[in-house]
């Protein structure tokens, strides 16, 4: 997760009145501190080639299903335990190198009545190399994305295709086509720069959403914000989440949101402490209640 500068803020999108389904509330919560909250409908799992190969994804997936929750599956096409030599994962995808893993993944996620929001090779447009599919040719990425999303010839109706840019400038160069996307996912984290240590200097949810959604304005797809978070003292987190709740309620094109309840990966933050996005169950309940109360008033 990295963040774009705020120099090109644009007016908010007009709400899309085509989206009328209830808001989905989700969490990425590996420590299982929030998943038992009755407002949680969705859980987010990140998986890769190795987790498909060794069966750990299947175990995690079934654990979520046991709670009758829908699942966001972010599939990262790397960390292959077979040590295949070609490291260009997008070309590998197109050449069928991972077909066995793709087949196993689709067999698992299509054998349930729960909805699965499937996201592939996210945040591809950021000009860094945190993930091996970043900073690649957009045309290559698009071909790989479409190959993966149309891999299942049975077209399981419970699987929804999610295109997940960070939402940075130029994101639409990686747009894979209307038929390959059911939802757009963008990342919304309050921290605009890793060198900022004062929580109060974080951007609001509204400001980030307005900027990033504006960049997607020609796609005409609902949003599922599969990652969002804020760091800092609990009082500040609650204030930030209050703004998020108001913004979400004003934008019915947002079909779902999923809070990232964990510290970020320390390996990508150098010599400084990684941001900890974790919130308390109390803060989650407060956020959800604000959404519910506002929606009730609107109806």
C-alpha positions in Angstrom: 0.0 0.0 0.0 1.4 3.3 -1.1 -0.2 6.7 -1.6 -0.5 9.3 -4.2 0.1 13.0 -3.8 -3.0 15.2 -3.3 -2.2 17.9 -5.9 -5.0 16.9 -8.3 -8.1 16.8 -6.2 -11.2 17.0 -8.3 -14.9 17.4 -7.5 -16.7 14.3 -6.2 -18.5 12.1 -8.6 -22.2 12.3 -8.9 -23.8 9.5 -6.9 -24.7 6.5 -9.1 -28.3 5.9 -8.5 -28.1 2.5 -10.2 -26.5 1.0 -7.0 -29.3 0.2 -4.5 -28.0 -2.9 -2.8 -27.2 -2.7 1.0 -23.7 -1.7 1.8 -21.3 -4.6 2.5 -19.1 -4.2 5.6 -15.9 -6.2 5.5 -12.6 -6.5 7.4 -9.1 -7.8 6.7 -8.5 -9.2 10.1 -5.9 -12.0 10.3 -5.9 -11.8 14.1 -9.7 -12.2 14.2 -10.3 -9.3 16.5 -13.3 -7.9 14.5 -14.7 -10.8 12.5 -17.3 -11.7 15.1 -18.9 -8.2 15.0 -22.5 -8.8 13.8 -22.2 -6.0 11.2 -19.3 -7.8 9.4 -20.6 -9.4 6.2 -17.3 -9.9 4.3 -13.8 -11.0 5.1 -10.7 -10.3 3.0 -8.0 -12.9 2.3 -4.8 -12.3 0.5 -3.4 -15.3 -1.2 -0.6 -16.3 -3.6 0.6 -19.3 -5.7 2.3 -20.9 -2.7 -0.8 -20.8 -0.5 -2.8 -22.4 -3.3 -0.1 -25.1 -3.7 0.3 -26.0 0.0 -3.4 -25.9 0.9 -3.3 -23.0 3.4 -5.6 -20.8 1.3 -8.2 -23.6 1.3 -8.1 -23.8 5.1 -8.5 -20.0 5.4 -11.2 -19.8 2.9 -13.3 -22.6 4.6 -12.8 -20.8 7.9 -14.4 -17.7 6.5 -17.3 -19.7 5.0 -17.9 -21.3 8.4 -18.9 -17.9 9.6 -21.3 -17.5 6.7 -19.4 -14.5 5.4 -18.7 -13.5 1.8 -15.1 -13.3 0.8 -12.8 -10.9 -0.9 -9.9 -12.9 -2.4 -6.9 -10.8 -3.5 -4.9 -13.2 -5.7 -1.2 -12.3 -6.0 0.5 -14.2 -8.8 3.9 -14.8 -7.1 5.7 -16.7 -4.3 5.7 -19.9 -6.3 7.0 -22.7 -4.2 8.0 -24.7 -7.3 10.8 -22.2 -8.0 10.0 -21.8 -11.7 12.7 -19.7 -13.2 10.9 -17.1 -15.2 10.1 -14.2 -12.8 7.8 -12.2 -15.2 4.6 -13.2 -13.5 2.3 -11.5 -16.1 4.0 -13.3 -19.0 3.8 -16.5 -16.9 0.1 -16.0 -16.5 -0.4 -15.6 -20.3 1.8 -18.6 -21.1 -0.3 -20.9 -18.8 2.5 -21.5 -16.3 0.0 -21.0 -13.4 -3.0 -22.8 -14.9 -2.9 -25.6 -12.3 -3.1 -23.0 -9.5 -5.8 -21.0 -11.2 -7.9 -24.1 -11.7 -7.6 -25.1 -8.1 -8.5 -21.6 -7.0 -11.6 -21.4 -9.1 -12.7 -24.8 -8.1 -12.6 -23.7 -4.4 -14.3 -20.3 -4.8 -17.0 -21.5 -7.1 -18.1 -24.4 -4.8 -20.1 -22.1 -2.5 -23.2 -20.0 -2.5 -21.3 -17.1 -0.7 -20.3 -14.3 -3.0 -16.6 -14.1 -3.7 -15.1 -10.8 -4.8 -12.0 -11.8 -6.8 -9.2 -9.3 -7.2 -6.1 -9.9 -9.2 -2.6 -8.3 -9.2 -3.7 -5.1 -7.4 -2.1 -1.7 -7.3 -0.4 -2.3 -10.6 -0.1 1.3 -11.7 2.1 2.5 -8.9 5.6 3.2 -10.3 7.5 1.0 -7.8 8.5 -2.7 -7.5 6.8 -3.8 -4.2 5.0 -6.4 -6.3 6.5 -8.0 -9.3 3.5 -7.1 -11.5 3.9 -3.4 -10.8 5.7 -1.0 -13.3 4.9 -3.3 -16.2 3.5 -2.6 -19.6 -0.2 -1.8 -19.3 -1.1 -3.8 -22.4 0.6 -6.9 -20.8 -1.2 -6.4 -17.5 -4.5 -6.1 -19.3 -4.0 -9.3 -21.2 -3.0 -11.1 -18.0 -5.9 -9.7 -16.0 -8.4 -10.8 -18.7 -6.7 -14.2 -19.0 -7.2 -14.8 -15.2 -10.7 -13.4 -15.0 -12.0 -15.4 -17.9 -10.1 -18.6 -16.9 -13.2 -20.2 -15.4 -15.2 -21.4 -18.5 -18.1 -22.2 -16.2 -18.5 -18.5 -15.2 -19.6 -19.2 -11.7 -22.3 -16.7 -10.8 -21.1 -16.2 -7.2 -17.7 -14.9 -8.4 -17.5 -11.2 -9.0 -14.5 -9.7 -10.9 -12.7 -6.9 -9.1 -10.2 -4.5 -10.7 -8.0 -3.1 -8.0 -5.8 -0.1 -8.9 -4.5 2.0 -6.1 -6.3 4.9 -7.7 -3.2 6.9 -8.6 -2.7 9.1 -11.6 -2.9 7.2 -14.9 -4.9 4.3 -13.5 -7.2 4.0 -16.4 -4.3 3.1 -18.7 -4.6 -0.3 -17.0 -8.4 -0.6 -17.5 -9.1 -4.2 -18.7 -12.5 -3.6 -20.3 -16.1 -3.3 -19.1 -16.7 -7.0 -19.5 -13.8 -8.0 -17.3 -14.9 -5.8 -14.3 -17.9 -6.0 -11.9 -16.4 -3.7 -9.2 -13.6 -1.2 -9.0 -11.5 -1.4 -5.8 -9.4 1.6 -4.7 -7.2 1.8 -1.7 -8.0 4.6 0.8 -5.4 5.1 3.6 -5.1 8.3 5.5 -1.4 8.5 5.3 -0.2 10.4 2.2 3.5 10.0 2.8 5.5 7.5 4.9 7.6 10.3 6.4 4.5 11.9 8.1 4.5 10.9 11.8 1.7 13.3 13.0 -1.6 11.4 12.7 -3.4 14.8 12.3 -1.6 15.4 9.0 -3.4 12.5 7.4 -5.9 13.1 4.6 -9.6 12.6 5.2 -11.4 9.7 3.6 -13.6 12.1 1.7 -10.6 13.9 0.1 -9.0 10.7 -1.0 -12.2 9.2 -2.3 -13.1 12.3 -4.3 -9.7 12.4 -6.0 -9.5 8.7 -6.7 -13.0 8.1 -7.8 -12.8 11.1 -10.1 -10.0 9.3 -12.0 -12.4 6.4 -12.6 -15.3 8.5 -13.7 -15.5 7.0 -17.2 -15.6 3.4 -16.1 -19.3 3.5 -14.8 -18.8 0.6 -12.3 -19.7 0.4 -8.6 -16.9 0.7 -6.1 -15.9 -1.9 -3.5 -13.3 -0.3 -1.3 -11.4 -3.5 -0.4 -8.8 -1.7 1.7 -9.0 1.4 3.8 -7.5 2.4 7.1 -6.2 5.2 9.4 -3.5 5.2 12.0 -3.2 7.1 15.3 -4.9 7.4 18.7 -8.4 5.9 18.9 -10.0 9.3 19.2 -8.5 10.5 16.0 -9.3 7.2 14.3 -13.0 7.6 15.3 -13.0 11.1 14.0 -11.5 10.0 10.6 -14.1 7.1 10.4 -16.9 9.5 11.1 -15.9 11.4 8.0 -15.7 8.1 6.1 -19.2 7.1 7.2 -20.7 10.4 6.1 -18.9 10.2 2.7 -19.9 6.6 2.1 -23.6 7.4 2.8 -23.4 10.2 0.3 -22.1 7.9 -2.5 -24.5 5.0 -3.2 -22.1 3.9 -5.9 -20.0 2.5 -3.1 -21.3 -1.0 -2.7 -18.9 -2.2 0.0 -16.0 -1.2 2.2 -13.4 -3.4 3.9 -11.2 -2.2 6.8 -7.6 -3.2 6.9 -7.2 -4.2 10.5 -3.4 -4.8 10.8 0.0 -3.2 10.7 1.4 -2.8 7.3 4.4 -5.0 6.2 7.5 -3.7 8.0 9.8 -4.8 5.1 8.6 -2.0 2.8 8.9 0.9 5.3 12.7 1.0 5.6 14.0 2.3 8.9 10.8 3.8 10.2 7.9 2.0 11.9 5.2 0.8 9.6 1.8 2.3 10.1 -0.6 0.4 12.2 -4.1 0.7 10.8 -5.7 -1.5 13.6 -8.9 -0.2 15.2 -10.8 -1.4 18.3 -14.1 -3.3 18.1 -15.6 -0.2 19.7 -14.4 2.0 16.8 -15.7 -0.4 14.2 -19.1 -0.5 15.9 -19.2 3.3 16.1 -18.4 3.5 12.4 -21.1 1.0 11.5 -23.7 2.7 13.7 -23.0 6.1 12.0 -23.7 4.5 8.6 -26.8 2.7 9.8 -28.3 5.8 11.5 -27.7 8.0 8.5 -29.2 5.5 6.1 -32.2 5.1 8.3 -32.7 8.9 8.4 -32.3 9.1 4.6 -35.0 6.5 4.2 
